[in-house]
Amino acid sequence: MAAALSVSTSKSGDCLRDHFLLAMPCLSEGIFSQSITYICEHGEAGAMGIVINRPLDLSVDEIFEHLQITTLRDYSTEPVMAGGPVQMDHGFVLHRYCEDAWEASLNVTNEVTLTTSRDILRAIANDEGPSEHLIALGYAGWAAGQLEQELAENSWLTLPGNSDIIFSTPVDHRMEAAAALLGVDMNLISGQAGHA
């Protein structure tokens, strides 16, 4: 669980930090097909984010059992997300900001934090951690300039992040809810790029 956050934490080029990426129809295969990704870091070194609408066939209960963490309540109905294709054996917890300090955290905004240390899982299991959280395995990563190139190729729609979509919207409605903020119906977007 204790994966280091390797993307630069400088704020200078964070133009898409705290934004959603909505996959356009041209991304029709793999984990990014019909995905919504929350960007946690974006700078000169690249970008990283967590896919928030790809549940694995794995529950949070099973993660706790695997890590031999005893829980105070049942987490069998809370899914674990496939956060992206990078480091899929590492856990990432997106959560609302709380006063507790964790061993490895990145404050994305004043409201949203990304934590990669196991101490937050123990706290959640003991009903002492953030009640609003999303647990994922893996993350989405882009090398320097790669995300900008994909944006130029119209692979993604972007919009400012919304913590209610991450934490309060059912998984299968997150993409639709984010697109609605743009006034867009993703079902009506063609997969063909237009050329003049």
N, C-alpha and C positions, 0 to 999 in steps of 0.2 A: 504493500500500500504506500510506502514512503517513497514515491517517485519524486525526483526533483523537478521543479518547474524550470524548464531549461530556456524558455523564451525570454528575451530581454525584458526587463521591467521598466525600462525608460519610457517616459510618457510622451516623448517628442513626436513619435510617428503613430500614435495610437488612434488613427482615424476611424477604425471599425471596432475598437474595444467597446463592449456593452452594446453590441448590435446583433441582430439575427441575420443569418444567411438562409434564405429560402431557396431550395434547389429548383432550378428550372427544369422543364421536361427533358432537355438534352442530357441531363445527368440521370439516365434511365436505368443504370445498373449499379449494384453494390450498395453499400451502406448509405450513400448519399442520395439515392433515389427517393424522391418525395420527402426529403429530410429538412429539418430545421435545426440549425447549429447556432449555439450561443457563443459569440467570440469573447474570450476572456483576456486575450492579449494580442496586440497587433502593433508591430513596430518595424524598424529597419531590418531586424534579424528574421522576421517572418510573422506568422500568426498561429495561435492555437485556440481551440474552442471545444465545446462538448455538444455532441448531437443529443437533442433532448426529446426525440420522439421515436426512438428505435428500441423498444423493450426487448431484452434478451429472454430466452426461456429459462429465467433464473430469478429467484426472489431474493429480497434483502435477507430474509430468514436463512436462506442457503449460504449467503456470504458470511453471515455471523457464525453459522455452524462450521463452515470451512475454516474460519479464523479462530474457532473455539472461543467465541465471545458469547457469554450468557446474556439473554435478553429478558426484560421485564414484561414484554408484551409480544403479541404475534405480529410478525412482519411478513407473513407468507403471501399476502396479497399485494405487497409493494414491489413492483418490478425493478430490476436493475437495468439501466440503459446501456446500449452499445454506444459508448461515447465517441468512438471513432476508431480508425484502423491502426493507430499508433499505440504501442504499449498496452495491448489489450489484457495483459495480465496485471495491470496496475489499476488501483481504484482511485476515483476522483469524486469528491462530494461538492456539488454546488449547493449553497445554502444562503438563507437570509443572514445578514450580518448579525452577530450577537457579541456580547461583551467578553465571552470566553476567548482566550488566546490558544491557538492550536500550534502544534510543532511546525507545520509547513502549510502556510496559507498565503493566498494572493487576494487582496481586496480589489475586486474588479470595479466596484462602485461603493458608495456609502451604504448600499443596500444588499449587494450580492458579493459573496466571497466564494473562492474555490479553495478547498482544502484537500491535501493529499496524504495527510498523516493518519495513522491508525487510531490515534487518541480520540478523534471525533466520532469514529464508529463505536468505540466503547461508550462514549457519552450518549450517543443516540440510543444504543441498546439499553442504557440505564435510565432512559427518559430524562437525561440531563443536557442533551445536545440540542441543536436547533430543530424545532419541530417541523419547519418547512425546509426540506432538503430533497435533493435528487442525487442518487448514487449511480455512478457509471463506471464501466470498465473500458479503458482506452480513451484516447482523445483524437481530435482531428488536428493535424498540423500541416502548415505550409511553410516552405522555405522562403527566403527573401525574394520578393517579387512574384512569387507563384500565385498568391491569392489575387493580386492586382491583375495578373494575366488572365486568370479565370473570370474575373469581373469584366474585363475587356471583351471576353468571348461570350458574354451574356449567360454564364453558367449559373449565376446567383442573382436573386433580388435581395436587396439589403434594406433594413429598417432598424430604428433604435430598439434596443432590447426592452422587454417588459417583464418584470419579475412575477407578475400575476400569471402570465402565460407559462412561465417555468414551473412555478410552485402550486398554482391553484387551478389550472386548466387540465382536464383529463388528457392523458398522453395522446389519444387518437384524435383530439380536437386542437392540438397546439398549432399545427401548420395552418389549418383553416382560420384559427383565431388571429394568428399573426398576419396572414394575408388580408384578413378583413380590416386590419388597422391601416393597410395601404389602399383599401377599397378594391382589392383584386380577388377574383375567383380563380384559384390555381387550376381548376378543371377546364377553364376556358382558354388557357394559354397554350399556344401551339409549340410543338417541339422543333419546328423549322425556323431557322433564322431568316429574316428578310434581307433581301439584297436589292439595291436600286440599280 
